[in-house]
Amino acid sequence: MTKTRTLRLFLAFFLFASPLFAQKLKKADKAAIASLQAHISYLADDKLEGRRAGTNGEKLAGEYISSQFQLAGLQPKGDNNGWLQAFEINDGKQLNNTTFFFINNHELKVNDEFFPLAGSPNGSLEEAVSIALPERGVPWFFDLKELLEENKDNPHFDLLQAIRTKAAKVADKGANALIIYNSSSITDGLKFDGKDRPEPSRIPIVYIKDKVKKDLLKDESATYDVKIRIAIADKKRTGHNVVGYIDNGAGTTVVLGAHYDHLGYGEDNNSMLRTGEKLIHNGADDNASGTAALIELAKLLKASKVKNNNYLLIAFSAEELGLNGSKYFTEHPTVDLQQVTYMINMDMVGRLNDSSKTVTVGGYGTSPFWGEALTKLNNKKQPLTLKFDSSGTGPSDHTSFYRKDIPVLFFFTGLHADYHRPSDDFDKINYNGEWQIIKLIEGIVQSAASKGKLAFTKTREAQTSTSTRFSVTMGIMPDYTFNGAGVRVDGVSDNRPASKAGIKTGDVIVQLGDFSTTSMEGYMQALSKFKKGDKAKVKYKRGEETKETEVEF
């Protein structure tokens, strides 16, 4: 059965199978729910290939959202009076096709037989070398076997750091490259990691597979002609926020947002699927549901007779990469952020439980007004049960606005078994429940309409990752858009290990314990080695100065 046929049967069942359900809904409600279904079924269709930021699937989704904003009567408020706001996504590094390695005119295959380590400088060399005779001005060779065997039971051993230390030592002795291989039975796990951002090494570090060493360099006393060229370049793609505006001529503006990107085929290693299969992640709940809600709210707000605020509606991209789109917008706003009274974010609002009807509302503590408004709403005879979280931060785009001292609210119906998996599909959405959430948000917007610019209150800071991979935390918000060596601190939670140790926003963490933290992955792996109560030295950069402190988890 085709997906289109499945959708038709599903919609027919949903709208007409329950007479009682149909009797409870007004004509306008049924039309809105049908629109939600149409939005989500399109955005979560296979042809969009998971809406990974910077891909054609994202482009198709952006065009759809733009067209819906236009139909709703919004004005474009992106770049150059268009709907889109483009931003660059730093995707790490890549090996250019001019990279090569020849041994006696035999060309090795990139990645299959050799690769440079990240941080290796670009350049070329052509030398006659002998493995047994390391001389000045030629590449030196190093077998990882002894290093791996000596540290096989050491959980704090950082192989990459050890290799880079070795490269620095041989460079001091005159080597112009370090060629490494592994003759042991211990797997080293090395690869060209474009996400790794180490301090540049003084000389190239090139890994050759052990089979290459055995087949082409078997006689260590012989002389071999070696030609190497390293060509590592930035790997970038472009994401697009979709921005629409309702200009009521007011002095204050309300921002409503939802991210529309998802995981694609899981290329960015953020899928919960661990089988290694290349499958489309359609992201119906995460976050086609929030995007559909944004479109329907655009219609409601455009038709509203309440004109006290202007409304800026933003579909963010690259949220799944670390809130890139919303962070870019708050750094390059298309309206005056000083006039923004508050921001409402919707992320995963499509899985309301019909029994508990619980909706988590984050950001409750970011303005004194929210307590007043939400308490009144919660006491009214409305169908939803509201669960409050005071924090203005979390794993979604409202965090970027909270960082600008803007009150926020975050609506979320909870994690589920399909989160970040290919099974997050349109037929699992609770469309009636999502419409109830939209009407709740409309009520909140109306209740705040006469309040002018809301007061902002700083709150505690929540963990900004939805999938815990470690048992301790530093209490920082990393800057996922940072493209330098290390992990840049974008925010520090009060009374957590980082703040107690004196680490501040803008610092760049380069080492945690014995582990270099040259990438987010390296930082996560380092954290996974510690448990509550452990202490660790932290090396970080503040401007040009390198500092060291100690944290206790």
C-alpha positions in Angstrom: 0.0 0.0 0.0 1.4 3.4 -0.9 2.0 6.1 1.7 -0.7 8.3 -0.1 -3.3 5.5 0.1 -2.4 4.9 3.8 -2.8 8.6 4.5 -6.3 8.8 2.8 -7.5 5.8 4.8 -6.1 7.2 8.0 -7.7 10.7 7.5 -11.1 9.1 6.6 -11.0 7.0 9.8 -9.8 9.9 11.9 -12.5 12.3 10.8 -15.5 10.1 10.3 -15.1 6.9 12.4 -16.3 8.5 15.6 -19.7 10.3 15.4 -19.2 11.5 19.0 -15.9 13.1 18.1 -17.5 14.8 15.1 -20.3 16.2 17.2 -17.9 17.9 19.6 -16.0 19.8 16.9 -17.1 23.0 15.2 -16.7 23.3 11.5 -13.7 25.7 12.0 -12.1 23.2 14.3 -12.5 20.3 11.9 -11.0 22.5 9.1 -8.0 23.4 11.3 -7.4 19.7 12.2 -7.6 18.7 8.5 -5.0 21.4 7.8 -2.7 20.1 10.6 -2.9 16.7 9.0 -2.1 18.1 5.6 0.9 20.0 6.9 2.4 17.1 8.9 1.8 14.5 6.2 3.7 16.7 3.7 6.6 17.7 6.0 7.0 14.1 7.2 6.8 12.5 3.7 9.7 10.4 2.5 10.3 12.7 -0.4 11.6 15.4 2.0 14.2 12.8 3.2 14.0 13.8 6.8 14.5 17.6 6.3 18.2 17.6 7.3 19.4 21.2 7.5 21.1 22.4 4.4 19.6 19.7 2.1 17.0 19.6 -0.7 14.5 18.2 1.8 15.0 21.3 4.0 14.5 23.4 0.9 11.2 21.7 0.0 10.0 22.1 3.6 11.0 25.8 3.6 9.1 26.5 0.4 6.0 24.8 1.8 6.2 26.9 5.0 6.7 30.1 3.0 3.7 29.4 0.8 1.6 28.7 3.9 2.7 31.9 5.6 1.8 33.8 2.4 -1.6 32.2 2.2 -2.2 33.2 5.8 -1.5 36.8 4.9 1.9 37.2 6.5 4.6 39.5 5.3 8.1 38.1 4.5 10.7 39.1 7.2 13.8 37.2 6.2 16.8 38.4 4.2 16.3 41.1 1.7 12.5 41.2 2.3 12.2 37.5 1.4 10.8 34.6 3.5 14.2 33.0 4.1 17.1 33.9 6.4 20.2 32.0 5.3 23.0 31.0 7.7 26.1 29.0 7.4 26.5 25.6 9.1 30.0 24.7 9.9 30.1 21.0 9.2 33.7 20.4 10.2 36.4 19.5 7.8 36.7 17.4 4.7 39.5 15.8 2.6 39.7 17.4 -0.8 40.2 15.1 -3.8 43.7 16.4 -4.3 44.9 14.5 -1.1 47.1 11.6 -2.1 49.8 9.2 -0.8 52.2 7.4 -3.2 54.7 4.7 -2.1 57.1 3.9 -5.0 54.5 5.2 -7.5 51.8 3.0 -6.0 48.8 5.3 -5.1 47.0 4.5 -1.8 43.2 4.9 -1.6 42.1 7.7 0.6 40.3 6.5 3.8 40.5 2.8 2.7 44.3 2.6 3.0 45.4 6.0 4.4 44.1 9.2 5.9 45.5 12.2 7.7 44.4 13.0 11.2 42.4 16.1 11.8 44.6 19.1 12.5 47.3 18.1 10.1 48.6 21.1 8.1 48.0 21.2 4.4 51.0 20.8 2.1 53.1 18.4 0.0 56.3 16.5 0.5 58.3 14.1 -1.7 61.1 12.2 0.1 63.2 9.1 0.0 62.7 7.5 3.4 63.8 4.4 5.4 61.7 3.3 8.3 64.8 2.1 10.2 66.6 5.4 9.7 64.7 8.5 10.9 66.6 11.5 9.6 66.0 15.2 9.7 63.8 16.6 7.0 61.9 13.3 6.2 58.8 11.6 7.5 59.2 9.3 10.5 57.2 6.1 11.1 55.6 5.1 14.4 53.9 1.8 15.3 51.0 2.2 17.8 51.3 -1.4 19.0 53.3 -0.7 22.2 51.3 2.4 23.1 48.0 0.5 22.8 49.2 -2.6 24.7 50.6 -0.5 27.5 47.4 1.3 28.0 44.8 -1.4 27.2 43.5 -1.4 30.8 43.7 2.4 31.3 40.2 3.9 31.0 41.7 7.5 31.0 44.1 6.9 28.1 43.6 9.3 25.2 45.1 7.8 22.1 44.8 10.9 19.9 46.4 13.1 22.5 49.3 10.6 22.8 49.8 10.6 19.0 49.8 14.4 18.9 52.3 14.5 21.7 54.5 12.0 19.8 54.2 14.2 16.6 55.4 17.3 18.5 58.4 15.4 19.9 59.5 14.0 16.5 59.0 17.5 14.9 61.4 18.8 17.5 63.9 16.2 16.2 63.5 17.3 12.6 60.8 15.0 11.2 58.6 16.7 8.6 55.7 14.2 8.9 54.7 11.4 11.2 53.4 8.2 9.5 51.6 5.9 12.0 50.3 2.4 11.7 49.0 -0.3 14.1 50.5 -3.8 14.0 48.7 -5.0 17.2 45.5 -6.9 17.5 44.0 -4.0 19.6 41.6 -1.9 17.5 42.6 1.7 17.6 39.3 3.2 16.2 41.2 5.9 14.3 39.6 7.7 11.2 39.6 11.1 9.6 37.2 12.8 11.9 35.9 16.0 10.3 34.2 17.0 13.5 37.4 17.0 15.5 38.9 20.4 16.0 42.3 20.0 17.6 45.0 22.7 17.7 46.9 22.3 14.4 49.8 20.0 14.5 53.2 21.3 13.3 53.7 18.4 10.9 51.2 16.1 9.1 50.1 13.0 10.9 49.1 10.3 8.4 47.7 6.9 9.3 48.3 4.0 7.0 46.6 0.6 7.4 48.7 -2.2 8.7 48.1 -4.2 5.4 49.8 -1.3 3.5 52.8 -1.4 5.9 53.1 -5.2 5.4 52.6 -5.2 1.7 54.5 -2.1 0.6 56.9 -1.3 3.4 57.8 -4.8 4.6 61.6 -4.2 4.5 62.2 -1.5 7.1 65.9 -1.1 6.1 65.0 -0.4 2.4 64.5 3.1 0.9 61.1 4.1 -0.4 60.0 7.0 -2.5 57.1 8.7 -0.7 54.9 11.4 -2.1 52.2 12.9 0.2 49.8 15.8 -0.3 47.4 16.8 2.4 44.4 19.0 1.4 41.9 19.5 4.2 39.2 22.2 3.7 36.2 23.5 5.6 33.0 21.6 5.0 30.0 23.9 5.1 26.3 23.9 4.2 23.6 26.5 4.3 20.5 26.4 6.5 17.5 28.6 6.2 15.1 30.0 8.8 11.6 30.9 7.4 10.4 34.2 8.8 6.9 35.7 8.5 5.5 38.9 10.1 2.1 40.3 11.1 2.5 44.1 11.4 -0.2 45.5 13.6 1.6 48.8 14.0 2.3 48.0 17.7 5.3 49.0 19.7 5.9 45.4 20.9 6.4 42.1 19.0 5.6 38.6 20.1 7.9 35.8 18.6 6.4 32.4 18.0 8.7 29.6 16.8 9.2 26.0 16.0 12.0 24.2 14.2 11.3 22.4 11.0 14.5 20.5 10.4 15.0 16.9 11.4 17.7 14.2 11.1 17.7 13.2 7.4 19.2 9.7 7.3 20.9 10.2 10.6 24.1 11.5 9.0 25.0 13.7 11.9 25.1 10.8 14.4 22.0 12.1 16.3 19.7 9.1 15.6 18.6 6.8 18.3 18.7 3.9 15.8 21.8 1.9 16.5 21.6 -0.7 13.7 23.7 1.3 11.2 20.9 1.2 8.6 20.5 4.3 6.4 16.8 5.0 6.9 14.8 8.2 6.5 13.9 9.9 9.8 10.6 11.7 9.0 10.2 13.6 12.3 6.4 13.9 12.3 6.4 14.8 16.0 9.9 16.2 16.0 9.1 18.7 14.7 6.6 18.7 11.9 4.0 18.9 14.7 5.4 22.2 16.0 5.8 23.6 12.5 2.2 22.8 11.6 1.1 24.4 14.9 3.0 27.5 13.9 1.3 27.7 10.6 -2.2 27.4 12.1 -1.3 30.0 14.8 -0.3 32.3 12.0 -3.9 32.1 10.6 -5.5 32.6 14.0 -3.3 35.6 14.9 -3.8 37.2 11.4 -7.6 36.9 11.8 -7.6 38.1 15.5 -9.2 41.4 16.3 -6.6 41.9 19.1 -3.9 44.1 17.6 -1.9 45.1 20.7 1.2 43.3 19.5 3.0 42.5 16.2 3.7 38.9 15.6 6.9 37.4 14.2 6.6 33.7 13.2 9.8 31.8 12.7 10.4 28.2 11.5 14.0 27.5 12.5 16.4 25.2 10.8 19.4 23.3 12.3 17.9 23.0 15.7 18.9 19.4 15.7 22.6 20.4 15.2 22.5 22.6 18.4 20.0 25.4 18.0 22.0 26.9 15.1 19.1 28.6 13.4 17.6 30.3 16.4 21.0 31.3 17.7 21.8 32.9 14.3 18.5 34.7 14.3 19.0 36.2 17.8 22.5 37.4 16.6 21.1 38.7 13.3 17.5 39.6 14.1 15.2 41.0 11.4 13.2 43.0 14.0 14.4 45.0 17.0 14.9 42.5 19.8 14.4 45.3 22.3 10.7 45.4 21.2 10.2 41.7 21.7 8.0 41.1 24.7 8.2 37.3 24.8 8.9 34.2 22.7 6.8 31.0 22.6 8.4 27.8 21.2 6.6 24.6 20.2 8.7 21.5 19.9 7.1 18.0 19.8 3.5 18.9 20.5 1.9 16.1 18.5 1.8 13.2 21.0 -0.7 14.3 23.6 -1.7 11.3 25.8 -5.5 11.0 25.6 -5.6 9.7 29.2 -3.4 12.1 31.1 -3.7 15.0 28.6 -0.5 16.4 30.1 1.5 19.2 28.4 4.8 20.4 29.8 5.1 24.2 29.8 8.7 25.3 30.2 9.8 28.8 30.9 7.2 29.4 33.6 9.7 31.3 35.7 11.0 33.6 33.0 8.4 36.3 33.7 6.2 37.1 36.7 3.2 37.3 34.3 3.4 33.6 33.4 2.5 32.5 36.9 -0.6 34.7 36.9 -1.7 33.8 33.4 -1.0 30.0 33.5 -2.5 29.6 37.0 -5.8 31.1 35.7 -5.8 28.9 32.6 -5.0 25.8 34.6 -7.9 26.6 37.0 -10.4 27.0 34.1 -12.4 24.1 32.7 -10.0 23.4 29.8 -9.1 19.9 28.7 -5.4 19.9 29.2 -3.3 19.2 32.3 -0.4 21.6 32.5 2.9 20.5 34.0 5.2 23.4 34.7 9.0 23.8 34.4 10.4 27.1 35.5 13.6 27.0 33.5 14.1 29.2 30.5 16.6 26.9 29.0 16.3 23.4 27.5 17.0 21.4 24.4 15.1 23.6 22.0 15.1 27.1 20.4 13.5 29.1 23.2 16.9 28.9 24.9 18.4 31.2 22.3 15.9 33.9 23.2 16.2 33.4 26.9 19.9 34.1 26.5 18.9 37.5 25.2 16.9 38.2 28.4 13.5 37.6 26.7 10.7 35.8 28.6 9.9 32.4 27.0 7.4 29.6 27.1 8.1 26.1 25.7 5.3 23.6 24.9 6.1 19.9 24.7 4.0 16.7 25.0 6.9 14.5 26.0 9.5 11.9 24.7 8.3 8.6 23.3 9.6 5.4 21.8 9.8 6.9 18.3 12.0 9.9 19.3 14.9 10.3 16.8 13.9 7.1 15.1 12.6 6.4 11.6 9.3 5.4 13.1 8.3 9.0 14.0 5.5 9.1 11.3 2.4 11.1 10.6 -0.1 8.4 11.6 1.0 8.5 15.2 0.1 12.2 15.8 -2.8 13.1 18.0 -4.2 15.8 15.8 -7.2 16.6 18.1 -4.8 17.0 21.0 -2.5 19.2 19.0 -5.4 21.5 18.1 -6.2 21.8 21.8 -2.6 22.9 22.5 -2.8 25.5 19.7 -6.0 26.9 21.2 -4.3 27.1 24.6 -1.4 29.0 23.2 -3.8 31.4 21.4 -5.5 32.0 24.8 -2.1 32.8 26.4 -1.3 35.2 23.6 -4.6 37.0 24.1 -4.2 37.2 27.9 -0.8 38.8 27.5 -1.9 41.2 24.8 -2.7 44.2 27.1 0.4 43.7 29.3 2.9 45.6 27.1 6.5 44.4 27.4 6.7 41.6 29.9 9.3 41.7 32.7 12.1 39.1 32.4 13.3 36.9 35.2 16.4 34.8 35.2 15.8 31.1 36.1 17.8 28.0 36.9 19.3 26.4 33.8 18.2 23.0 32.5 20.2 20.4 30.7 20.3 21.2 27.0 20.6 17.7 25.6 17.6 15.3 25.3 19.6 12.1 25.2 21.8 11.6 28.2 25.1 9.9 27.3 26.9 10.6 30.6 26.1 10.6 34.3 27.7 13.9 35.2 27.5 17.4 33.7 29.7 20.5 33.9 26.7 22.8 33.9 27.5 24.6 30.7 25.6 25.2 27.5 28.1 24.6 24.6 28.1 26.8 21.6 27.4 24.3 18.9 28.2 26.8 16.2 31.8 27.3 17.3 34.3 26.3 14.7 37.5 26.6 16.6 39.5 24.1 18.6 37.7 23.1 21.8 34.2 23.6 23.3 33.1 27.2 23.6 30.9 28.0 26.6 27.8 29.8 25.6 26.2 29.8 29.1 27.0 28.7 32.6 24.5 27.4 35.1 24.6 28.8 38.6 26.0 26.5 41.4 27.1 23.8 39.0 30.7 22.5 38.6 31.7 24.9 35.9 30.5 28.0 37.7 32.0 26.9 41.0 35.3 26.4 39.3 35.2 30.0 37.8 34.5 29.1 34.2 32.6 31.8 32.3 30.7 32.4 29.1 33.1 32.7 26.3 35.8 30.4 27.7 36.9 27.5 25.5 37.4 24.2 27.2 40.3 22.3 25.6 41.0 19.5 28.1 39.0 17.7 30.8 41.1 15.4 33.0 43.4 13.5 30.7 41.2 14.0 27.7 41.5 16.6 25.0 38.1 18.1 24.2 38.7 19.3 20.7 35.2 18.5 19.5 31.7 18.1 21.1 32.1 14.3 20.6 35.4 14.4 22.5 33.8 16.5 25.3 30.9 14.0 25.6 33.3 11.1 25.7 35.4 12.8 28.3 32.4 13.4 30.5 31.4 9.8 30.2 34.6 8.8 32.1 33.5 10.5 35.3 30.9 9.9 38.0 29.4 12.0 40.7 32.0 13.0 43.3 35.0 12.8 40.9 37.4 15.7 40.5 39.1 16.7 37.3 41.5 19.3 36.1 40.0 21.5 33.3 42.2 23.4 30.9 40.5 26.3 29.1 41.3 29.4 27.1 40.1 32.8 28.0 41.0 35.1 25.1 44.7 34.4 24.4 45.4 33.1 27.9 45.3 29.4 28.8 44.0 28.7 32.3 43.6 25.6 34.5 41.1 24.9 37.2 39.5 21.9 39.0 35.9 20.8 38.9 34.1 18.5 41.2 31.2 16.6 39.7 
